[in-house]
């Protein structure tokens, strides 16, 4: 039989993987490499030498833990055919939607190109990512979120996924659990891997190539490994998938019914939603308000009245559905055993990542673009007095670029005696024709340390670690509003100011601007801006960020004395950590004069001193009632920002018989706020909101109506719309939302309860290689750091009548096309310690390995059933239950079969997502014609099953070829309209929950020498 060794490594590695999977841990994929015969687990799962298991710092001769740990082996990573380890982890039902991935980060430009994980769906900042039990610098400056893509896959021996609070052992952020990447220690040889893939639509092209070298030296007392790798993943645009080709809105939305839409008689599910153009929106050709008429202009510069029912803008052709990423990475590690007491080790990684976000062109409104000179009225003059430099004569001169129909309809709106107009347009004529944000990210990490045995009972580990992430970003497709205002202030050159011999051409009115090179800009119709004018006004948003991490740690583990059942083992240690972060923006962004939102420079840091202790007490062993071990741990942390916090846990393991192990853990976890939550500058995004004042009339007398009418701008809207507060689609979908940090935020705490059983019937020969686990988990977060949604602020202000929330809502005092008077311009959302969050459920895993038809079959399954999920936006609020809604299905599962026979192998993987419903707070706003709520079934998304397949051929012990397909049956993503939770990139679906790319194919080769 030809057997390709690949990453599987030595028999010791395989044996440990079997013990981890087969004794006390849950399977996750093929934990046993290759087609070797299954090694039956020893009764106590002993190993060749004491090791440290994830979730504890105590060295133990047995691979057991009271906390549930699922194991992803290196071969499982290979069998998935994924370039990034994140994609393999996401098939585990214990993970929620990734905080950042290629299909979720397009709209969050600070995170584009970053891959994070999110245990239990509680947020990526509550999942601690480690490498060999040590922290990793964040991939996003200002956060604690680790970029998994900077971890070299060939270095990975396995990935331990511990679910449940582990702050007592590892410190802050381990509230939902820990993902610990265990590196190989003594790899020898040369491993080469090359892979290419593409989607069936001809995009999402993916390439990877890497080489890993390892060698022992000094009579096997030392080992080194080096790695060099390159990956490239292509762009997928929303327009290239039928489901995301057009904006997707609801015809039953109460806000849309209030204006251009009518009530819909919902007789079928397809009547509830429809893809439509964003009518009344900000269009590339522009909307120009002259007098009482709104105009738009064709490509020939001919103006006509703007038709709100037919003129619109579809942004999907511009949006990135999956961001392109290119990465180059280098890594090395080495260890050298000086003596039994001293083993030196060093480890380093450098990764450079280039990625780009793609957006629709930004809206540009005269109120903002020209407010640098004319206030914020939104109107600017299209004629003015000009002085003849020869004789001082004053002449009234018009802007020659304004179409005749618009000029004739214009009136004096500002009272200065000259005609004024206002405008809104998309910046589609500014290169590159839309907004794009190329991002260049560097990540560096180095670890220096020593470990060894002080005696036969005691060992130590000390290390220093430095990490750094740098980000350089440029958002293109914006304008310098100072220059734009100059270029818009145009007159006919009646006095030949530019000395070109012509008195009929257009020039900038300001002599100072002309001296600085001002070029008149023609915004009246697509394609009418001259290249010189575009060059003069074009601008970019520049963002540079950096985060550093310094860690010094010392750990001591050993045994105090022996009890009849074994030694009392302890671990103690101390750690110092300092993290710093800064964000620097260009001067125009600092003052919000580049056609985008204001971005301010900021910097912040914290340091923390920590000490911990852990104990393991064997109560009895192999007695009449089996074996029992109890564990406990505690940690005290002193933060420079929030003071002293405490974390602790306690656990128990009981094996009444050798085939059954019962386990229970209680953990009190803590998470201190990160730098971004404390110090980050405010970031503005555009959101879709549900304004509770819609429908309020002059005569409605409920408390909400009275509160709404108390705002003068809302009252003005009511009077202008026949006695009813009315908003357009643009009004509700173009709301600026400012997210701010909070220097006074307090740490959040979590209580985690886990009860479980591991069944491995080693006493039954036919079932020796079967492992079944069942675990109950309950996590409750108190004071969870969160940013309440914009709808929470609106509801608190107008429905609950709490004035403190109204100060965060800014409405327009006057109409500014395409926005109505009284519409919301800005909502400021502070970070707060919320009313908490919770999740509760059951985990089941099953693993089985058996010789079958001359080959080896390995089966693994995992299932998570949620019982509860939700939270309180603010202390004292009613519970918002999210169980079963998009992103938190009640049921998720995975089922994988690996079969190897001779030179061939096949992996057949399936991921199940149970039925999910649209958010209940949105469902309640969809009414039938008679005013009743639509049936819940109209909001149900059917279950999805995604299937992956890989075939491999071991040509020899040195070469392996493989081909595969992900999403083999091309299961389509459902349509999710804008504004609903889950639609994080406005691409008409929940791309973090569902596969929005479709069927993909790949092929590759591995070589081991």
N, C-alpha and C positions, 0 to 999 in steps of 0.2 A: 504494500500500500504506500502510495506517495502522500506524504503529509507535509503541507506548507506550514512552517512554524510561525511565521509572521510576528505579530505582537504578543503571542501567547506566552512566550518566555519559558521558563524552566518548569519542571514538575512541581517544585515548591510553590511557584506562583499558582499553578493550576490547583494544587491541593488546598491552598489557602482559599482560593475562590470557591472551591467546593464546600469547604467548611463554613465559609461565610454564608453561602446560599443554603446549605443543607442542614444547619444546626439551629441557628438562632436568628437568622436574618431572612428577609423576604427576597424572592427572586425578582429581578428586573432584567429581562432579556436572558441571553445565553451566558450564564455566569461561568460555565465551564468551557474552556477553549477546546477546539478541535474535536477529533473523533476518538480520543482516548477513552478507555473504559472508565466508567464512573467509579471513583474511589469511595467506598462507603464511609460515611462520617464516623469518626471515633466516638465513643460514648460521651466523652466530655469535650469533644471538638478540640483536642489539644493540638498544638502546633510545634514546629521544630524549636522555636525560641520564643520567649515572651514578647508580645507585641502590644501596641496601643491601638485600641479600637475606637473609631469615631464616636464621640459622645463622652469620652473619658480620657484622662491623661495618665491613668494607672496602667502599667504594664501587666498583662495577664497571660497565663498559660492557656486560657480558654477563650474562644471567640464567642463570647456571649455579651448581651447588653439588655438592660430592661427597656431601653428605648427602641422603637421600630426603626430598623435600618434596611433600606433597599439598596441593592448593589448592581451597578452597571459595569460590566467587564469591558476590557479593551476590545474583545472580539465582538461584543454587542455593538460598539461604535462602528466597527468595520462593516458589520452586517446591515447597518442602516443606510449605508451609502451617503451619509450626510457629510458635508464639508465642515460644518460647525457642530460642536458637541451639544449646543443648545437644542438643535432640532431633535437629537436623539432623546434628550432629557424630557422634552415637552410631550413625548408619548406616554410618560408616566402620569397616571391620573391624579397623583398627589400634587402636581403642579397646576397652578392657575395660568391665566394668560400671561405671556412673557411681558415684563415691564417694557422691554425694548427689544425689537427684532427688526429684520428687514421689512416686514409687512406691517409694523406698528409705529415705526419711528419717523416716517416721512414728515409728519407735521411737527415733530419735536426735534428741531434741527440740532439741539445740543446733544441729542442721543443717537442721531443717525449713524449707522455703522456699528452700533454697540449691541451686544447680545447678553441679556440678563435672564434670570430665572425668578420665579415667584411661587414659593411653596404655599399651598393652601389658599392661594388667591388673596393673600393678605398684603401684598405689595412687595416689590423687589427689595425695598429697603428693610424688610423684616426677614429676609433670607440671607444668612451669612455664608459667604463663599470662602473656602480655605484651600490651600495647597499644602498637603502633608501637615494639616493642623495649624497652619500659619496664615495670617491675614494677607489679603491682596489689596493693593491700592485701587481705588475706584476708577472705572473707565470713563465716568462722567464727572468732571470737576464739580465739587460742591456736594456730591452725594456719597453714599457708601456702596453704590451698585457696581459690582465687578463685571467687567467685560469678559465673558467666557471665551470669546474668540482669540484672546491673547494667550490661551493655554495650549501648548503644542500637543495634539492628540497622540502622537507616537510615544510621548513621555508617560502617558497615563497607563497605569496598571489596572486601576478600577476607580469608580466613582461611588462613594458612600453617600446616600441620601438619608439623613436623619430627620425624621419629622417630630416636631415638638420642641419646646423651649430648651435651649442649651446655653443660656447666658451665664449660668454659674460656672461653666467650664471654659467658655470661649469669650465671654464678654458681650458687649452691646451688639444689637442687630440680629442675634440668634433667637428671635421671638417665635417665628413659625418653624424654624429648623435650620439645618446646616447641610450644605453641599460641599463635601470634602473630596478633592482630587488627590488620589494617592499615586505618587510617581514611582516608576521603576527605580530600583536601587543598583542592580548589577547587570544591566543590559550589555550584551556583547554582540558585535556584528555590524552589518550595514543593512539598513532597511530603506527601501525606495518605494514611493507610492506616487502614481500619477492617475488622475481621474478627469473625465470630461462629461458634461451633461447638458441637456437642453429640454425645454418644455415642448409639448406637442404643438404649441402655437409659434414656435420658432424664436422665443425669447427666453428670459431667465437662464441664459447660458452660464454654465458654471465650469470652472477649471481649477484644478489644484495639482501641485507637484511639491514633494518634499523628500528630504533625505535625512536619515538619522544614523549616527555612528556611535558605537559604544565599545569600550575596551577596558578590561582589567589590566592592572599593572602592579609592579612591586610585589610579585608573588601573590597576586590576588588580594593584597591588602588595600588596594585602591581601585577606583573605577571612574571613568569619565564618559559623558554623553554629550554630543552636540547635535543640533538640529537646525536646518534651514528650510523654510517653506514659503510657498506663494499660493495664494488663492485669489480667484476673481469670480464675482457673481454679477450677472448683468441686470439691467433695468427692465422692469415691467411697468407699463403705463396703464392707468385705469381704463383708458379708451380701448385697450386691446383685449378686453374681456366683455362679453355681451352684458353681463349682469352689472358691470360698473361703468358702462359706456356713457350713461347719462346720469345727471343728478336724480335722486330718488326722493320724492316727497310724498306726503300723505294727503289724499283728497278729503280725509275725514277730520283733519286737524281743525279745531275750533278757531284758531287764528286765521287759517286760510278761508274758512267759511265767512269770516268777518269782512272780507273784501272781495277779491276777484273770483273766489270759488263759492259754489253753492253747496248746500247739504247734499250728501250722497246717500241714496237708498242702498244700504249694504246688503245685497242679496247673494254675493259670492265673495270669497276671500280676495280674488284679484281686484275687486272694486275698492279695496281699502287703500292700496298704495299704487302709485304709477310713476314711471320715469318721466320727468318733465323738464323743460328748460326753466331756468330761474327767471320767470317773467317779472318785469318791473325792476330787475336788478341793474347793477352797474355794468354797462356794456362797453366793449372795446371801442366802438364808434363814438361813444360819448352820449350823454344826455345834457342838453343845454336849456336852461330855463330863462326865457325872455318874456317879460311881462307875466301873463298868466298861462303861457303855452310852453310845454316841454317839447324840444326838438331833438332829433338825431340827424346825423349827416352821413350820406353815402360816400363811397370811395372817390367820387368825382367832386366832392365838396358841396353837393346840393343838399340843402336842409329840407326836412319834412317833419310833420308832427310825430312825436314818439308815441307808439302804440303799446300800452302796458300789457295788452293781452297777447301780443305776438312778438314784441321785441324783448329779447332776453339774452342770457349768457349761460352756457353750459361749461362748467369748469373741469369736468372729468377728463377731457382730452389733455389737460395740462398736468394732472395729478400723477404722482408716482404711487403705484400700488405696491411695489417692492423695490427698495432702494438698491442701487448698484454699490458694490463694495469690492475694493481691491486691497489685499493685505500682504505685506512681507514681514516675516518673523524669523528671528534667530534666538536660539536658546542653548544653554549649556548648563551642565551640572557635574560636580565631581566630589568624590569623598576619598579620604585617605586615613587609614587606621594607623596612627602613630604607635599606639599601644592599646591594651585592653581598656585603659582609662581615658584615652583621647582618640576620638574619631573626628577629624576635621571635615567640614562640608561647605561647599559653595554652590550657589545656584543663581543664574541670571537669565532674564528674558528681555528682548526688545522687539516691539511690534510697531509697524507703521501702517495705518489704515487710512484709505482714501474712500470717501463716500459722498453722495450728493442727494439732496432733497429736491423734489420738483413740485412746484406750486402753480396755481393760476396767477395771472398778472394781478398786482395789487390794485385796489381801487384808489383813485386819486380824486379828491373833492376840492373844489375851490375854497371851501371854508377852511381847510387845513393848508392847502398848497399855497394860497395867497395870503393867508392870515399873517404871514411875517411882515406884511406891509399894511394891510387893510383891516386889521382886527379879525374877528371871527364871524362876520356877518354872512360870509359865503358869496358875496356879490363883488364884482370888480368891473371897473369902467372899460367900455369899448370905444370911448372917445374922450378927448381931453384937449385943453388949450396948450398950444405950442408957441413959443416966443421966437420971432425971426431974429437971429443973431445980428443981422445987418442993421435993422432999424428999430428993433424992440416991438414991432407989431405983433399982437396976439391973434393967433388963428386957431379955430376949432378943427381938430383933425381926428378922423376916425381910424379904427384898427382895420386895415384893408384885408386882413385874413378872415374876418367874420363874415359868414355867408349873408347874403342880402336879406333873406327871409328872417333870419335871427336878428339882424340889426334893426330891421323895420319893426319887429314885434317888441323889441326891448324898450324898457321904460327906466325912469330914474328911481331906483329902489333904495338908494342910500341918502337921497336928499342933497346931493352935491351939485345938482344941475346937469349931470351927464348921464347918459344911458348906461345901465348896468345889466349884466347877466350873471348866472352861476352855472357851474357844470359839474358833472361827475363822469369819470371814464376809467377804463382799465388800462394799465400801463403796458399794453401789449405791443406797442411800437418801440419800446425801449429794449435794447439787446439784453438778453437773448430771446426776447419775445414773450417772456414769462419770468417768474421768479425762480431762480435755482440757487442752491446753497452748497457749493463744494466745501467739503470739510476734510482737513488733514489732521490726523490724531496720532500722537506718539505715546507709547506706553513702555515704561522701563521699570524693571524690578530686579533687585539683587539681594541675596541672603548670604550672610557669613555666619558660621556657627561651629560649635563643637558639642559632642555628646560622648558618653561613655559610661562604664560601670565603675563605681567607687568601691564596691564590694560585691559579694554574691547576693546582697539584699538591696543595694541602693544603686541608682543610676541617675544621671543628670542630663540636661539639655539646655544649652544657652545659645542665643543667636541675636544678631542685629540685622535689621531689614530696612531697606530704603526702596520706596516706590515713587514713581512720578508719572503723571499723565498731562500731556500738553495738547491743546486744541487750537487750531487756526482755521477760521471760517470766514467765508465771504458770501453774503447774499447779494446776488446780482439781479438787475432788472428794476432798480429803484431810481429815484431822482433826487437831485439836490434842490430842495424847495426854494432856497434863496435864488439860485440861478433860474429855476423854473418861473418864479414870479417875475424876474427881470425879462425872461424870454417871452412871457405872455403879455407884458406891458409894451404893446407894439403900436406904432403910428406909421402913416405914410410919410416917407422922407421928403416932405415938400420943400425943405431947405437944403437938401443934399448934405446931410450931416456926415455921411460916410465918404464923401468926396469921390463918388464913383461916376459922377456925371448924370445920374438918374434922380428924378424927383418923384417917381411913381412907385418905387420899390418900398418894401417894408423894412423898418429898422427898429431896434430897441429904443424906447422912449428916453431912458435914462442915459445921460451923457457919461456918467461914471460907469454904468454897466457896459456901454459901448467900448469904453476905454479898456475894460477888463476882458473884452472879447465876446460880449454877448451876441448871440445869434437868435433872431426871431423864430418862434416855434409855432407851427400850424397844427393845432390839435383838432381841427374841424374835419373829421373823416379819417378812416384808416389809411395808413401809408402816405400821409401828406407831410410828415415831419422830414425835414432834410437831414442827411447824415451829419452835417455840421451842427445842426441844432440839437440832435440827439446826443452827440458827443459832448456838447457844452453842458447839458443838464443831467446826463447820466451819473448815477452814484451807486455805491454799494454799501452794505452794512458789513463792517469788519469787526470780528470778535476773536479775541485771544484769551485763552483761559489756561490755568495751570493748577494742578493739585499735587501736593507732596505728602508722603507718609513716612514717618520714622518710627520704628518699633524696636525696642530692646526687651528681651524676655529671658527669664531664668526659671527652670523647672527642675524639681527633684521628686523622684518617685521611688518607692520601696515598701518594705514591710516592717511593721513595728515588732510584732511577736506572733507566735503561732497559737492558734486555737485548735481544738481537736479536728475541726472541719477544714483547717488551713490557716494561712497567715492573714493577719489584718493588714491590708495594703492601703497606702495613702499616696497622695500627690499634693505637693504644695508648690507655689510659684508666685512670681511677681512680674509685672509687665508695665512698661512705660510706652505710651504712644502719643505722638504729636502729628496732627494733620493741619495743613494750611491750604487755602484755595484763594484764587483771585480771578476776576473777570474784567477785561479791559475792552472797551468799545471805541469806535471812531468818534470824532467830535460831533459830527452831524447826528449820529445815533444818540449821543448823550442828551441832545436837545430836541429829539424827534423831528428832525428836518430833512430826512431822506426818504419821505414817503412811506415810512414804516413806523412802528411804535417806539416809544422812548426806551432806551437801554442805558442804564447808568453803571459806571465803574464801581466795583466793590471788592472787598477783600475780607477774609476772616480766618480764624484759626481756633483750635482748642488743643489742650493736652489732657491726658488722663493717666493717673497712677492707679494701678490695680494690684490686688493680692487675692489669691484664691486658695482653697483647700478642698480636698476630696478624700473620701474614705470608702473602703469596701470591706465588709465584714461577712465572712462565711459563718452562718449560724449552725448549719449541720450539712453533712454531705454523705450521700449513699446510705442514709439511715432508713428506718422502717417507713418514714414518711417522705423519703426522697432527699433532695438537696435544696437548701435555701440560702440565698445571699441577699444582703441589704446594702444599699449604697446611698451616699449623700454627698452634696457639694455645696459650697458657698463662695461668693465673691463679693468683695467690696471695691467700689470704683469711685475715685475722686476726680471729678471733671472740673476744669477751669471755668466752664460755662454754666453748669447746672448744679454743681456741688456733688455731694456724696449720694450714691445709689447702691442698692443691694440686690443681689440675685442669689437664689438657692434652689436646690431640688433634692428630691429623695426618691429612691426606687427600690423595688423588690423583685427578685426572681425566685420562682419556686418550681422545681421539677418533681412532682409527686412520683412519677416514673420516668425512665430515661427517654420515652417517646414523646413526652408532653412537657412543655415549659410554659408556665404562666408568668406574666410580667405586668408591672404597674409602675407608673412614674407620675409624680406631681412636680411641676416646675413653676417657680416664680421668676419670670424673665423680665428684662428691662431693656429699653432702647432709648438712648439719649439722642436728642436732635442732632442731625448732621450739620455741616457748615452751611449748606444751601438753605436749610430750614431756618437757620439762625440769621444769616447775613446776606443771602443772595439778593441781587437787585430784582425789582419787580419785572415780571415778564408778561407781555400782553399777547393774548390770542383772540381769535374771532370765534364766537360761539352762537349757537341757536338757542334761544330762550323762549319760555312760555310766559308771556306777560299776563299776570292775573287781572290787570285792569281792562283787558280787551272785552268789549261788550258792555262796559259800564255806560249808563246813559245819564242824561241830565236829571231824570226823575227817579232812578233806582235809589233806594234809601237804606240798603244794608250797610253794615259797618265797612266792608271792603270798598263799596262805591264811594262812601263819604271820604274815606282815606285817600282814594285815588283822585277824586275831584279837588282835594285840598292842594294838589300840585297844579300850579298855573298852566304849565305846558300841557298837562293832560286835559284840563278844562278847555284850552284853546283847540286841541284836537277834536274834542267832542263837539264844540261849536262849529268847527269847520267840516264836520262829517255828519251833519243832519241830526245831531243829538246823541251819537253813539261813538265811544272811543274805538277807533279803527286803525289798524296797522297793516302795512303791506308785507309781502313775503320778505322783501329786503330788510324791512325794519326788524323782523324777528331773527333773521339769519345773519345779520351783519353787526352784532353787538360785540364791542371790544370788552374783553374780560382781563383785568389786571390781577395777576397772582403775586402776592407779596410774601416776604419772609416775616418772621416774628422773633425778635431777639429775646422775648420774654416767654417763649414756649417752654414747657416743662417736659421731663421725660415721660414716656408712656410705659405702662407695665402690662404684663400678660400673665395669665394663669392658664397652665396647660395640664390637662388630665389625660392620661393614656392608660388603657387597660387592654391586655392582649393575651393571645395564646399562640404558641408555635407547636405544631404537630409534625414530627418526623419519625414515622414508625420504623425505626431501625431494627426492631425485634421481629418484624415481618419481612422475610427476604424479598418478596415480590414488591414491597413498598419502601425498601430502604432508601431509594433515591427520590422519594416524594416528600415535599415540604409544603405545608399549608399554614398560613398565618391569618389571624383575624384580630383586628385592633379597633378599639373605640377611642376616638379623640374628641377633646372638647377644649377649645381655645377661646378665652375671653380677654379682650384688650380693654384696659381702662385708660382714659385720656389719650386715646389714639391720635397721633398727630395727623391732621387732615385739613383739607381746604374745602369747606362746604361749597356745594354747587351754586351757580348763579341763581337757580330756581329757589334754593333755600333762602337766599337773601330777599328775593322778591316776595316769597310767601310770608316770611317773618315781618316784612315791612307792611304789606298791604292786606294780607289775610289775618295775620295775628295782631297787626297794629302796633308793633314794637318799633318805636322811633329810632332806637339805636342802630337798626339795620338800614334805615332809609338813607343815612348819610353816605352809604357806600354805593348808592345808585344815582347816576347822573343822566338826566334826560335832556333832549334837545329843546331849547327855548324857541327855536324857529325851524321851519322846514328847510332842509338842505338836500336837494335832489340827489339820490332817490329816496331819501329818508324823510319821514313825516315829523311834524311838530309833535312833541310829547313822546317820541320813540326813545328807547334807551340807547345812549351813546357809550356808556362805560359802567361796568360793575367791578368794584374792587373786592377781591376775595383774599382775606387774611388767612394765614395758617393759624389753626387753633388746636387746643386739646379738645377733641370732640367728645361726644357722649359715649364713645367706645365702639367696638366692633366684636363680632363673635362668629365662630363657625364650629360645627359639630357634625360628626359623621362616623362612618365605618370604613375601614380599609380591609380588603381581602387580597391575599396573594396565593398563588399556587405554582409550584415548580415540580417538574418531573423529568427524569432522564432514564432512558431505557434502550437496550439493544433491540433493534427491530429490522428484520429482513436483511441481516448482514451489515447493517449500518447503525448509527446512533441517532436517536430522536430525543431532542430536548424541547420541552414545552414549558412556557412560562405565561402566567396570566396575572393581571392586577385589576382590581375593581375598587372604586371609591363611591360610596353612597352618602350623600349629604343629608343630614337630618335638619340642620338649621344653618342659616347664613344671613348676615345682615349687620346692622349697626344703627347708631343714633347720630344724626348729623351734628347735633349739639346736645349738651347736657340738659336733660329734662324733656327732650323731644320724644315723640313716639318712635317706636322701632320701625326702621325701613327694612323690610324683608326682601332680600335679593335671591332667595332660594329659588332655583329653577329659571331664573332670568338669564338673558344672554351673558355668557361668560361664567356663570355658576350653575351648570346643569346639575340636577339631582344625582345623575349617574354618569360616570366616566369609566372607561375600561380599556384594557389592552390585552391582546392575545397573540403570542408569537410561537411559531413552530420552526425549529432548526433541525434539519436532517442532513447527515453526512454519511456518504457511503463511498468507499474507495477514494477516487480523486475528485469526487463531486460533492457539492453541498447546495442546499436551498434554504432560504429563510423566507418565511411567509408571516408577515406582521399585520395586525389589524388594530385600529384605534377606534373606539366607540364614543360618541358624544350623544348623550340622551336628549330628549326633546327640551327645547328652551323657549321661553316666552319673552316678548318685549316687556320693558319695564312697566310695572303696574301704574306708576304715577303718570306715565304717558298714555297707557291704555285707557285710563279713566277720562281722558280728554277727547276720546273719539266717540261721537254720539251718532245715533241713527237719526233719521228724519223726524221721528217722533220724540226725540230728546233722550231716549234710553241708551244705555251702554251697549256697544256691540258685544257679541258673544266672545268669550275668551279664546275660542278656537280660531278666530280670525287672526290672532296674534301669536299662534303657535308655530314654531319652527320644528320640522320633523327631525327625528334622530339622523345622525350621519355616521357612516362607517368608512374610514379611510384605510385602504389596503396598500401595503408595500411588499415588493417581491424582489429578491436577489438570488441570482444563480452564480455559483463560483466553481472554478475548475483549477485544481491543484496540479499544474503541469508537472511539477517536480517539487522537491523539498525547497527549491530556491524561488520558484515562480508561481504566482497565482493570478488568474484572470477572472474578472467578475463583471456582470452586467445586472442592471436592475431598473426598477420603476417605482417611483413614489406616487401615491394617489393613483394607483393602477387603473381604477375604474372611472377616473376623471369626475369625481363627485364635486358638484358645483356648490359654491358658497351662496347662502341665501341673501336676499336683499334686505338691508337694514337702513332705514332712512336717516337723514341727518338729524343730529341732536339727540339720538338715542344712545344710551350707554353701550359701548362696544364698537360704535362707529368712530374710531379714534383718528382716522385720516380722511374723513369726509368722502370716501370712495364707495359709498352706497352699499357697504357690507361691513361685517365685523371681522376684519382681517386678522385680528389677534386670536379669535376663537375658531374660525373656520379657515380652511385652505382656500385662498383666493387665487392661487396661481393655476391649479389644475394638474393634469398628468405630466410627469417629468420622467425622463430617461437618463441613464448614465452608464458609463462603462469605465473600467479601470484595470490597472495592473499593479501588483505588489511583487517586490523582489527582496529576498533576504539572503545575505551572504555571510 
